[in-house]
Amino acid sequence: MAKSFYLRMAANNLKRDKRMYVPFAISYIIFAAIYFMVITLMTTDGLKNVPAGESLQSLFAFGMVIMSLMAVIFLVYINSFLIKRRKKEFGLYGILGLEKRHVGRIIFEENLILSTLSLILGIVSGCVFGNLIFLLLLHTLRVSPDSRFSLPWQAFAYTAVLFLVVFVINTAFNFIQVRLANPIDLLKGGNIGEKKVRFIFLKSIAGFVMLVIAYYMANTVTSGVAAISKFFLAVLLVIAGTYLLFQAGSQFVLKILKGRKNFYYKAKNFIAVSGMFQRMKQNAAGLATICILSTMVLVTISTCGALYIGQEDILHEINPNDITITVWRPVDDGQIERITETIKKEADKNSVTVEDMYRYRSYSSMLFLIDGKLYPYGSKEIGNGNGMSNMDLFGYAKDIQIIPLSDYLSVTGDKKSLSEKEVLFLTDEKTAEKINVDKLADSFTIKDTITSSKFLEGKNGKVGDIFIVTADEKSGEALIRQWLAESTENAFTNKFIINLKGDEAKLLDFSRNIESPVTLIAAENAQGEAGTTRVEAIYSQRVEGYSVYGGLLFLGIFFTVMFLSATVLIIYFKQVSEGYDDRDRYVILQKVGMDDIEVKRTINRQILMVFFLPLLAAMFHVAAARHMIIKMLEAFSLTNVTLTTWCIIICSIVFTLIYVIVYKLTAKVYYKIIKF
């Protein structure tokens, strides 16, 4: 046959079946455009000069890997919907004399046309909107738009390679579907649903148990580290449980309804339940996919939105004071004086005002507050010995700072006195209520518990550490030695706390300018050892935070658009597919006397029950995951539970509105197809 024959056939097929292929092409274009823009942002020189630009581009590189997998999975999955609707057509080709290789050639030409045009339009869209996205990103990062947008060759190459892989997989999959079946099977292929579900009860129980385990894991994690470590296992359990319950659980429930004669044999219920029984058997996997994608949309945009909106909360949680200088070794009076003078000179030089500055010595460690007592890591009272994993332990972790009384009095101005074995215990009220002992390490008596102190209340927020004041430095060392098995040398620190006032840009310059001279002064007696001084400033972290959380927000939006596109497309294809499957049945019902109103009422009952089930299940998944989401965000120092909860609620409301709109539009398409 002439090559033009295959091309004409492919073009005519795409044109004739545009109701199915146009939405698929639109999703293809969206995926290609987003992927192209992510690669552009990952490799463009325009982001290399912005603060934390390398971290931002590394973030986009990570997003690119995830997005590559998503694009392949979604586009291949959606392609499977299309091939099922066309099995009759391919079977007809066989009846008319076309060999399987001819049908395969037509499929190849169709995919070539569709993929090439979609890829070109996707790249063009990426080029057109790329500059706008770049400027929006700079605005989100709060950076002046001095950087120039460029289109690196990697964006074109990577996008072309990825979608070439999608093209090859889809073409091979479609060709295999034709090669493995005879024309008669293909003619029946469009009517063949899912195979009969076996072991319905066992699968339903298994799915239910998986969800219960996942929900239990999500709501019992005690720390951000534990939440992150268990998140992916919980996700896998939710995915598996959802598929099992949609596949087998729905059949189990419908069988129970069919067994209730008083309910089932009413006219309005008979048609709806029977129709749903067939729908769920044929489309359980698709509906479960809609549920999982909907859950992904809600979790992704909620977490990324909360992180971006809560940037200041995160900064204040990490930096209760403006600048903290930590020196991991003793410094003499001369070094302290020179560090102080350096700070004052740089403040004058940068026209900023030092509101407050103080210094104290401390022994620092991490202990675990369990059952009202403090334990060091590895003690027999905690850990695997009492059924608690290392990840769970982090939920009970407390940073401890042991400071001498002289430094405490110097900073606070209090008039306290302590004997050698007495301590003052400084902590917030919530932690103080949990402490139910009078002694620490079995030898130091708590003389007084203080819940309001300059040590606990920084300029920007509460200090989460526990401060233990001992009579002197020697007593502090004796106390820390009872908790630490190793040397206490690395536990000793000198801390300088600085709070400032002034122009934001000048404050940023000041924080950067003091780092080098302070580090050099502190390291004079360090004998060449590195890493003995750290300067933590809220100003530089704010700039870096804009880049990291702004990049996360953009990635979250990109992922959300991809998830949402796949969700909408699957819903649309499900409606169209169901419309064609149900057409013959409803034609018969209309012929025997059911009018349009009755048909439409029946359709609405089925569509409402079937297509809103994934939404309800997704909402249930997100509600169950709320605690785990909150704990995961705590790992990023976002402890504002109210903000996180409202982000989840608002995103859920907006997504529900979008879902309802999609349902309304696709229901009209469904009705047009089945209307006699």
Residue pairs with C-beta under 8 A, 6 or more apart in sequence:
1 102
6 102
6 105
6 106
6 108
6 109
7 109
7 113
9 106
9 109
10 106
10 109
10 110
10 112
10 113
11 113
13 89
13 106
13 110
14 21
14 110
14 113
14 114
17 85
17 86
19 576
19 669
20 82
20 85
20 573
20 576
21 82
21 114
23 569
23 572
23 573
24 78
24 79
24 82
24 114
24 569
25 114
25 117
25 118
27 74
27 75
27 78
27 565
27 566
27 569
28 75
28 114
28 115
28 118
28 119
28 122
28 163
29 118
29 121
29 122
29 125
30 122
30 561
30 562
30 565
31 71
31 74
31 75
31 122
31 562
31 565
32 118
32 119
32 121
32 122
32 123
32 125
32 126
32 159
32 163
33 122
33 123
33 125
33 126
33 129
34 67
34 126
34 558
34 561
34 562
35 64
35 67
35 68
35 71
35 122
35 126
35 158
35 159
35 162
36 122
36 123
36 125
36 126
36 127
36 130
36 155
36 156
36 159
37 126
37 129
37 130
37 133
37 155
37 558
38 60
38 63
38 64
38 67
38 555
38 558
39 64
39 152
39 154
39 155
39 158
39 159
40 126
40 130
40 134
40 151
40 152
40 155
41 47
41 57
41 60
41 133
41 134
41 137
41 554
42 57
42 60
42 61
42 63
42 64
42 154
43 57
43 152
43 154
43 155
44 134
44 149
44 150
44 151
44 152
45 148
45 150
45 152
46 134
46 147
46 148
46 149
46 150
47 53
47 56
47 57
47 137
47 147
48 54
48 57
49 146
49 147
50 56
50 138
50 141
50 143
50 147
50 547
51 141
51 143
51 543
51 544
51 546
51 547
52 543
52 544
52 546
52 547
52 548
53 547
55 544
55 547
55 548
55 551
56 141
56 547
56 548
56 550
56 551
59 548
59 551
59 552
59 555
60 551
60 555
63 555
63 558
63 559
64 158
66 559
67 558
67 559
67 562
68 162
70 559
70 562
70 563
71 162
71 163
71 166
71 562
72 162
72 165
72 166
72 169
74 562
74 566
75 166
75 170
76 166
76 169
76 170
76 173
77 289
77 566
78 566
78 569
78 570
78 573
79 170
79 173
79 174
80 173
81 286
81 570
81 573
81 574
81 577
82 573
83 173
83 174
83 177
84 189
84 190
84 577
85 190
85 576
85 577
85 580
86 190
87 177
87 181
87 185
87 186
87 187
87 188
87 189
87 190
88 186
88 187
88 188
88 189
88 190
90 103
90 178
90 186
90 189
91 181
91 183
91 184
91 185
91 186
91 187
91 188
91 189
92 183
92 187
93 102
93 103
93 106
93 183
94 100
94 103
94 182
94 183
94 186
95 183
95 187
100 178
100 179
103 178
104 175
104 178
104 179
107 171
107 174
107 175
107 178
108 171
108 175
111 167
111 170
111 171
111 174
112 167
115 163
115 166
115 167
115 170
118 163
119 159
119 160
119 163
122 159
122 163
123 156
123 159
126 155
126 159
127 151
130 149
130 151
131 149
133 554
134 149
135 145
135 149
137 550
137 551
137 554
138 144
138 145
138 147
139 145
140 308
140 546
140 550
140 553
140 554
141 546
141 547
141 550
142 546
143 546
178 186
181 189
190 580
190 581
191 581
193 278
193 281
193 282
193 283
194 247
194 281
194 282
194 283
194 284
194 285
196 281
197 203
197 247
197 248
197 251
197 281
197 284
199 248
200 248
200 251
200 252
200 255
201 248
201 252
202 248
203 244
203 247
203 248
203 249
204 244
204 245
204 248
204 249
204 252
206 241
206 244
207 240
207 241
207 242
207 243
207 244
207 245
207 248
207 249
208 241
208 245
208 249
209 241
210 237
210 238
210 240
210 241
210 244
211 237
211 238
211 241
211 242
211 245
213 237
214 234
214 235
214 237
214 238
214 241
214 624
215 624
217 230
217 233
217 234
217 237
217 628
218 230
218 234
218 624
218 625
218 627
218 628
219 624
219 627
219 628
221 227
221 230
221 392
221 395
221 627
221 628
221 631
222 392
222 394
222 395
222 396
222 631
223 391
223 392
223 393
223 394
223 395
223 396
223 397
223 631
223 634
223 635
224 394
224 631
224 632
224 633
224 634
224 635
224 636
225 391
225 394
225 635
226 389
226 391
226 392
226 394
226 395
226 631
227 628
227 631
227 632
227 634
227 635
228 632
228 635
229 391
230 391
230 628
231 628
231 632
234 625
234 628
238 292
238 295
238 621
239 292
242 288
242 291
242 292
242 617
242 621
243 284
243 285
243 288
245 288
246 280
246 284
246 285
246 287
246 288
246 291
246 613
246 617
247 284
247 285
247 288
250 276
250 280
250 284
250 613
251 277
251 280
251 281
254 273
254 276
254 277
254 280
257 263
257 264
257 269
257 273
258 264
258 273
258 277
263 269
264 270
264 273
268 601
268 602
268 605
271 589
271 602
272 602
272 605
272 606
272 609
275 582
275 585
275 602
275 606
276 606
276 609
276 610
279 578
279 606
279 610
280 287
280 610
282 581
283 574
283 577
283 578
283 610
286 570
286 573
286 574
287 574
287 610
287 611
287 613
287 614
288 614
289 570
290 567
290 570
290 571
290 574
290 611
290 614
291 613
291 614
291 615
291 617
291 618
291 621
292 618
293 563
293 564
293 566
293 567
293 570
294 567
294 614
294 615
294 618
294 655
294 659
295 618
295 621
295 622
295 625
296 559
296 563
297 560
297 563
297 564
297 567
297 655
298 618
298 619
298 622
298 648
298 651
298 652
298 655
299 622
299 625
299 629
300 556
300 559
300 560
300 563
301 556
301 557
301 560
301 651
302 622
302 629
302 644
302 647
302 648
302 651
302 652
303 556
303 629
303 632
303 633
303 647
304 552
304 553
304 555
304 556
304 557
305 553
305 556
305 647
305 651
306 633
306 638
306 643
306 644
306 647
306 648
307 314
307 549
307 552
307 553
307 633
307 636
307 638
308 549
308 550
308 552
308 553
309 643
309 647
310 633
310 638
310 640
310 643
310 644
311 542
311 545
311 546
311 549
313 638
313 639
313 640
313 643
314 545
314 549
314 636
314 637
314 638
315 460
315 538
315 541
315 542
315 545
316 460
316 461
316 538
317 461
317 464
317 637
317 638
317 639
318 536
318 538
318 541
318 637
319 458
319 460
319 536
319 537
319 538
319 541
320 457
320 458
320 459
320 460
320 461
320 462
320 463
320 464
321 458
321 459
321 460
321 463
321 497
321 498
321 499
321 538
322 459
322 460
322 498
322 499
322 500
322 507
322 537
322 538
322 539
323 496
323 497
323 498
323 499
323 500
323 511
323 514
323 535
323 536
323 537
323 538
324 495
324 496
324 497
324 498
324 535
324 536
325 339
325 495
325 496
325 498
325 518
325 533
325 534
325 535
325 536
326 493
326 494
326 495
326 533
326 534
326 536
327 493
327 494
327 495
327 496
327 522
327 532
327 533
328 490
328 492
328 493
328 531
328 532
328 533
329 489
329 492
329 494
329 522
329 525
329 526
329 532
330 361
330 492
330 494
330 525
331 339
331 494
331 522
331 525
332 525
335 521
335 522
335 524
335 525
336 359
336 494
338 521
339 496
339 518
339 521
339 522
340 357
340 359
342 514
342 517
342 518
342 521
343 354
343 357
343 496
343 498
343 514
343 518
344 354
346 510
346 513
346 514
346 517
347 353
347 354
347 500
347 510
349 513
350 502
350 506
350 507
350 509
350 510
350 513
351 502
351 503
351 506
352 500
352 501
352 502
352 503
352 506
352 507
352 510
353 500
353 501
353 502
354 498
354 499
354 500
355 459
355 499
355 500
355 501
356 459
356 497
356 498
356 499
357 496
357 497
357 498
357 499
358 410
358 411
358 454
358 496
358 497
359 407
359 494
359 495
359 496
359 497
360 403
360 407
360 408
360 410
360 411
360 494
360 495
360 497
361 403
361 404
361 407
361 473
361 492
361 493
361 494
361 495
362 401
362 402
362 403
362 407
362 467
362 476
362 492
362 493
362 495
363 401
363 402
363 476
363 477
363 479
363 480
363 488
363 491
363 492
363 493
364 399
364 400
364 401
364 402
364 491
364 492
364 493
365 376
365 399
365 400
365 402
365 480
365 483
365 484
365 491
366 377
366 397
366 398
366 399
366 400
367 374
367 375
367 376
367 377
367 397
367 398
367 400
367 466
367 483
368 374
368 375
368 376
368 377
368 382
368 393
368 396
368 397
368 398
369 396
369 398
369 431
369 434
369 435
370 381
370 382
370 396
371 436
372 434
372 435
372 436
372 437
373 381
373 436
373 437
374 398
374 400
374 440
374 483
375 381
375 382
376 483
376 484
376 485
377 383
377 393
378 485
382 388
382 393
382 396
383 390
383 393
384 390
398 431
398 465
398 466
399 464
399 465
399 466
400 465
400 466
400 468
400 483
401 465
401 466
401 467
401 468
402 467
402 468
402 469
402 470
402 476
402 479
402 480
403 455
403 467
403 468
403 469
403 470
403 476
404 469
404 470
404 471
404 472
404 473
404 475
404 476
405 416
405 417
405 418
405 424
405 469
405 470
405 471
405 472
406 472
408 414
408 416
408 424
408 455
408 467
408 469
409 415
409 416
411 454
411 455
412 453
412 454
412 455
416 424
416 448
416 469
418 424
418 447
418 469
418 470
418 471
419 471
420 471
420 475
421 443
421 444
421 445
421 471
421 475
422 444
422 445
422 446
422 447
422 471
423 440
423 444
423 445
423 446
423 447
423 468
423 469
423 470
423 479
424 446
424 447
424 448
424 449
424 450
424 467
424 468
424 469
425 432
425 435
425 440
425 446
425 448
425 449
425 450
425 466
425 467
425 468
425 469
426 449
426 450
426 451
426 453
426 455
426 456
426 466
426 467
426 468
426 469
427 435
427 449
427 451
427 456
427 466
427 467
428 451
428 456
428 462
428 464
429 451
431 466
432 449
432 451
435 446
435 449
437 446
438 445
438 446
439 445
439 446
440 446
440 468
440 479
441 479
441 482
441 483
442 482
443 482
444 470
444 475
444 479
450 456
453 467
455 463
455 465
455 467
456 462
456 463
456 467
457 463
458 497
458 499
459 499
460 538
468 476
468 479
470 476
470 479
477 488
480 488
480 491
481 488
484 491
494 522
500 507
500 510
502 510
504 539
507 539
508 537
508 539
508 540
508 543
510 539
511 535
511 537
511 539
511 540
512 537
512 540
514 535
515 535
518 533
518 535
519 533
519 535
522 532
522 533
523 529
523 532
523 533
526 532
564 658
568 662
571 611
571 662
571 663
571 666
572 662
572 666
572 669
574 611
575 607
575 611
575 666
575 667
575 669
575 670
576 666
576 669
576 670
576 673
578 670
579 669
579 670
579 671
579 672
579 673
579 674
580 673
582 674
583 673
583 674
586 594
586 599
586 674
586 676
587 674
587 676
589 599
589 602
590 596
590 599
590 676
591 676
594 602
596 675
599 674
599 675
600 671
603 667
603 670
603 671
603 674
604 667
607 663
607 667
607 670
611 663
612 663
615 656
615 659
619 652
619 656
622 648
622 652
626 644
626 645
626 648
629 644
629 648
630 641
630 644
630 645
633 639
633 644
638 644
